[in-house]
Amino acid sequence: MAIACSVDPDVPAHTQVLGVPVFAGRRLPKAATRPLDLSYLAERGFEGKLGQTCALPGRDHTVVAVGVGEANEVTLDGLRRAAAALVKAAWHDKRVATTLLDAAPRGLDKGRAAQAIAEGAVLASYRFNVYKRDAKPCRVESVTVVGRGAAAKRGVARGERIAAAVALARDLVNEPAGAMTPRRLAHVAGEIAEREGLTLTVLDEVEITNMGLGGLEGVARGSEEPPRLIELVYEPPRAPGSNGRTSKRRLPTLALVGKGITFDSGGLSLKTADGMETMKTDMGGGAAVLAAMSVLPSLAPGVKVVGFVPTTENMPSGSAIKPGDVLKIRNGKTVEVLNTDAEGRLVLADGLSLAVEAGVDAVIDLATLTGACMVALGRTIAGLMGNDEALIDRVSAAAERAGEAVWHLPLPKEYRKDIDSDVADIKNTGSGRYGGALTAGLFLQEFVGDTPWVHLDIAGPARADSEDGYVAKGGTGFGVRTLVETVLEFAEPD
């Protein structure tokens, strides 16, 4: 059950647990109206570190001290983590309230702070329990953010919606690959489109071939499950002009492209058994795109957004593509496939080609693309590459606001020769062992032309091996919040 979030100027009478922020050194915010027994906290080793909690006995409800860290270092993500810690402390209670807004520093936008609190609270409650008989779900039903003003109310409402979208992405990734097939993913996209009023187009295997989507068609050859190309379109409401008529001003258009490999065996370049255990996560980019698209109508940004998800399995069989085969991508370029386990870039090439054909102003793609990016940046940071500095800066800033860590990596021109092929326009792997994330980015760049473009390699942060704050074990939904933030702030790049 999803947590319902709201704003109230006072602590509701029915509250069972009240979360109160405490700075490092057991200091209370100046705006705090509720005294705490600081000696009691000291006796129990509570110092106010970010994410620490300590329950204190109360007459009407339990009071939980929630650490928010140093007063001059409180950030939006710190508030997310504090709210998550509160929900975990109140796991078995139904009605929770919090004065965490009191900890937001003066320079932090109140609406964004309230949004972060709602996101952290809702996401902390997430568990994928569909197949568990002994599930112990979170019992929290409501979280009231104590505060005033329209900005706080808008922020909480936005945070609740965005968190629900992240949970959707997590669900899609966490489903077994035998259940979340390309056809099932297309069905989910249809449900989203019908519910949210989006325009949906789904290409089946025949249409994919007829449309010349050679990368997607090629990767799909080894599987008995047919591929799909999913396209969702969000059209913003048109504002009336000065004459009362609907404005015909051209709106900027952004394309989101997500890799939707619902299971990746590696194809004939077969992965190890251990390497396949988590390969249902290989659709993390596609899940993020579908989830981000699902929340746009309720947020109503003034930007047209087109989402593309090329989706298939990558399996070994007698019909699978072989190392040395050549595929023709939608934009006409030919690719020599030397490693069938470098399949994500092949399906993305078609998705990027379609995005450029649509005449969009900018493209962002997300993909669990390379193990090399994980080697470089670890499990919690995504690699960011692109061909347009303004768009790179915009996406980086959006990721920071969203609390999703990214690191800008280069696309060195001198590395481009590493994907030259003797028999085709390019090949799908680099020539050496090193710089695999960068040569993968250079490969994708071949399919965007001059269109401003950013690539997010989310191979590391798309999946978590353990819980961490509001991040649950399993699929994380990484990228959803960054995409939504980018769309909300998007303006046509210079």
N, C-alpha and C positions, 0 to 999 in steps of 0.2 A: 504494500500500500504506500502510495506516494505521500510525502509530508505536505500538508497545506500550510503556507506561510502567509502572514499578515502583519500589519503595523498597527500599534495601539499606543496612545500617549501614556497609558498606565499599565501596570502589570495586571492582567486579567485575574479576576477572583478565582477562577477555576484552575489556575496554574498549579502544577504539581512540582515542577523543577524550574528554578530561576537561575540562569547563568549570569554571573557578574564578572566583568573584566578586571584583571589585576595586572599591573605592570611588573616588570622585573624589580626585585628588591621589595616585593609585597607592597607596592604603592598603588593607591586607588586613583582613578581619573578625577580631575577637578569637578567634573559634572556629576560624579557619583552621588546618588541620594540615599544609598543604602549602606550603612556601616557594616563592616565585617570584623570578626574577631581575628585580628592579625596574629596574635600570639598563638591562637589555635592552629592557624596555617603554618606558622613557624615550627611548632611542635611536630607537625606531620611532614616536614621537609618540603613544603610548598614554597617555591621561590618566585613564581610568576613567569617562568620560562614559557615560551610560546608552545601551546598545546598541553601544558600541565593542567590538571584539574584536581580539585579537592572538595568533597562534599562537607557541608556544615549543617548541623541540625537546625531546623527552623520551626516556628510555631504553625504557620499555615502551609508551608511548602518547604521542600529541600532547597537549600541555596548551594550552588556549585560555583566555586571560584575558578575562573578560567584564565590561565596565563596568556598574555598577549605580547610578552617580551618587552624590550626597552621602549619607553614612551616615545622617543624621537625616531624609532625605527619601525613603527607600525605601518604595514602596507595592506593593500587590498588582499593579497594572497595570505598575509598573516591573519586577517579577519576571517577568510575562508577556513583556514586551518583551526582557528579558535572555535568557530561555529561547529566544525566537524567534531572537535574534541568534546564539546558540550553534548552533542547528540549521542556520542558513544557513552558518555557518562550517564546519560538519562535513558539508555537503551530500553529499559523495561517499563518506562512511564509513558503516558499518552500525551500530556499537555505540557509544553515547554515554553518558557519565555526567556528573553535575554536582553540585557542592557549593553550589549557589545558595541552599539553605536557610540556610546560614551567614550570609547577608546579611540575613535577615529580622530586623527589630528586635524587641526584647523584647515590645513591645505588640501585635505582629501575630500573629494566630492561626496556629499552625503548620499546621493542616489547610488553612486557606484559602490560605496561602502555597504549600503543596505543590500544591494544586489549580491555582493560577495558573501555576505553573511547567509543569505538565502541559498546561494549555490552550495556553500560548504555544508550547511545543515542537510539539505536534500541529498546531496551526493554521498555524504557519510552514511546514510541509511541504506544505501544500495547493496543488495545481495542478489546473486543469480541462484535462485533456489528451485528452479523449475523441476529439476530431476531428483531433488533430495526429499526423502520421506521424513527425516528428522530435522527439518529446517527450523532455525531459530531466528526469525526475521525481527527487524527493529519494530518496536511497538509504538514509537513516537508517531502521533497522528498530526500534531500541529505545533508550529513554532511561531511565536509572536515576537516580533522585533519591537522593542519599546522605543518609540521615537515619535516625532511629529513632522508634518510637512508632506506636500505632494511629491517631492523628489524621493523621499524615503519610500513612499507607497509605490511609486513607479519602479524604483530600483528593486524592491522585493518581488513585485510581480514579474519583472523581467528575469530576475535571478531564478525564480521558481520555474519559469518556462524553459530557460536555457538548460537548467539542471535536468529537467525532464527529457530534453533532447539528448543530452549526454548519456543519460540512462538508456535511452533507446539505442544509441550506438553501442553501448556496452552489451545490451541484450543481443543485438545482431551478431556481434563478434563471439559472444560466449556460447551461442547455440552450437551444437555439434555440426560438423560439416555435412553429415548425412541428412540433417534436418534443414540447414540453411544453405540450400543449393542455389544456383543462379536463377532458376525459375521461381523459387520461393522468395528470393530477394526482390525479384521483379514484382511479385505479388504484394510484398510489403510496400514497395514503392507505390503500387496502385492504391493501397489502403491509405497511405499518407496523402496522395494526391486528392483522393475523394474527400477525405476528412478536412483537409486544409485549403482546398480550392486551388491546387496547383495544376498545371497542364502536364500531362504524362504522355510520353512516347516510348514504346518498348519495341526494339527490333529483335526478331527471332533469328534462328540460325540461318535460314534461307535469306532473309533480308540483310543480315550481316555480310554474307558472301556477296550478294548483289550490290551492296553499297561499297564494296572494295575495302572492307575493314580486315585487311590481311593479317595484322598482328593478332587480333582477337580470334579470328577464325583459325589461325594456325595453332595457337596455344590450346584451343578447345578440341583439336582433332583427337587427342589421346583419351578423352573422357566420353563416357556414355551419357553424361549429363550435357544437354545442349546449352550453349552460351546465350547471353542476353546483353543488349546495349540499352541501358536505362537513361532516359533524358527527362528531367523535371524542370519546369520553368515557373519562376515566380515573377509576376507582373505587379509592380506597386500601384496603389490607387492613384489616380490622376488628380492633382489638386486643381481647383477652379482658378481660372485666370482673372485678371482685373475686370473683364467684361462679363464675368459670371459663367463663361463657357469653360469647358474642360481644357486645360492647358495642353498644347501639342508640343511643348518643348521636349527635345530628345533627352531621355534619361540615360545616364551612364549604365553600361552593361558589364557585368562581371561573370566569368565562367569558373565553376568549381569542378575539378576532375578528380575522381577517386578510384584508385586501384581496387577492383572487386574480385580478387582471386579467393573463392570460397574455400578452397583447399589446395595446398601446394605440395605435391610430392617431389617436385623437382623435374618431373617428366622423365625422359630417358637419362638425363643427368641426375640420377636418383639421389635424394637426400639419404642420410643415415636414419635409422629408426628414431634415435633421440631427436634428430633435427626435424622430424615430422610431427612430433607430439603436440606442438602448439601452432601448427600451420593453418588451423581454422582462423587464426588471427590475421592471415594475409589479406583479408578483406577490410582491414581497419580503415583504410583511406576511403573506400567506398561507403562504409557505414557512417563515417564522419560527414560525408557529403549529404547522404540521405537525411541524417539527423539534423544537420544545419538547415537544410531546405525545409524541413518539417516545421521549424519554429519561425520562419520568416513572416508568414502571413499575420501572425499575432503581434509581431514587432513592427510590421509595416514600414521597413526602410524604403527610402525613395530611390531605389536602385533595382534595375532588372537583373535577375540572377538566373543563370542556366546551369544546371547540375548534370554532369555526365558520369555514369558509372559503367564502364565495360566490365562484365562479370563472367567468369568461367572457372572451371576447375583446371588444374594442371596435372595431368595424370600420364603414366606410361602405358602404352599398349601398342599393338601392331600398327595402329593408324596414327600414332603420335609423331610430331615433327622430330627430325633427327638432327644431330649436330652436322652442320654443313648445308642444311636446307636454306633456301632463300624465300623470304616473305616480302610481299609488296604492301606497304602501309597506305592508308587512305589518301595521304597527300602525294602519293606517287613514288616515294623513296623506297628503295629495296634494302632489305636487311639480311645479312648472313647470320644465321643462328648457330653460334659455336657452343653455347651452353644453354640447354633448355630450362635450366633453373634460373636464368635471368629473363624470366617471362613477363614480369610486371611491367617492364619498360616497353615491351611489345604491345600490350593492350593499352597502356597509357598513350603510346604514340598515336593510336587511332583516336582515342578520346581527345587528345590535344589538337589533332588535325581537325576534328569536328568543331571544337570550340573556336578555332581560328576561322573556319569557314562561316561560322555564325556571325562573324563581324563584331566580336566583343571587344571591349576596351582593355581588358586585362584578364589574365588566366592565373588561377592558383591550383596546383595539383598536390595531392597528398598520397603517399604510398609507403607501405612497409617495404622499402625497396632494397636496401643493401645491409648485409652484416657488417660491411666496412664502415658504415656510419656509426654503428654501435661500438665498434672497436675505437673509433675516433672520439665519440662523445658520450659513451656509456648508455645506461638504460633509461635515463630520464630526460635527455635533451635531444631535440630533433635538429637535424641539419637543414639549413635554409640556403637555397641557391636561387639565382635569378639573373635576368638580363636587364633589369630596370631598377636603378637605385631608389627612385621615389617609391615604387611599389615595394621593394625590399624593406625600406624604412617603415612604410605603412603597416606591413604585415608584422614586422618585428615589434613595433609599438603595440599593435593589437594583441600579440602573443603575451607581451609583458603585462598588459592590463588584465588579460584572461588568466594569468598565472600558469601559462604553459611555456616551458623553457625552450628556446630555440637558439641556435648559434649560426651566424652567417659564415658559410664556406664559399671559397672561390670557385670559379669555373675557368681555370687557366687555359688560354688559347693554345699554349704549347702542348697541352695534353690531348688536344683534339685529334692529332694523328694516331693516337692509341686506339681509336675506333675505326680507322680506315680498314677497308676490306679489299681483298684481292679480286673478289668475284661479284661484289655488290656495292651499293653506295656507301654503306657503313656496316659494321658488325655489332652484335649486341653485348660484347664484353671487351674490356680493355686488354691491352697486350701484355701487361705485367701483373704482378701480385699486388701492387700498391695503388692507392688513390681510387679504389673502386667506387666510392660514393661520388667522387668528382667526375669520373668518366661516365657514370650512369646519368648524372646531371647533364653532361655534355651531349649524351645521346638524346635525352628528352628535348634539349634545346633545338635540335634539328627539326622539330615538328611544330615550333611556335612562330617561326619567322621573326618579324619585327614586333609582334604583339607583346606588350609588357607581360612578363610571366615570372612567377615564383614557384619553386618546387620545394615541398617539405618532405624530407625523408624521415618518417616516423617509426622506423623499424624498432627503435629502442623503447620509446615511451608509449607505444600502442598497447603494450601488455606489461602488467606488473606481476612479479613473483610473490609479492606480499602486500599487505595493506600499509598505507602510509597516508595518514590524515584522511582527506576526502577521496583518496584514490583507493579503489577496491582491488583485490587480487583478481587477476584475469584481464579481460579487455577493459581498457581505461576510458575509451571515448575521446582520446587525445585528438585535438584538432578542431573539435566542434566549437568550443568557445572562441578559439582564435578566428575561425571562419566567420562566426556570427559577429564578433567585434569588428572584423575587417569590413564586412558588408555594411554594418551600421555606420561606420565612419568613412566609407568609401567615397572618393571623388575621382573623376577621371584623371589618370596620371598625366603629368605634363609631357 
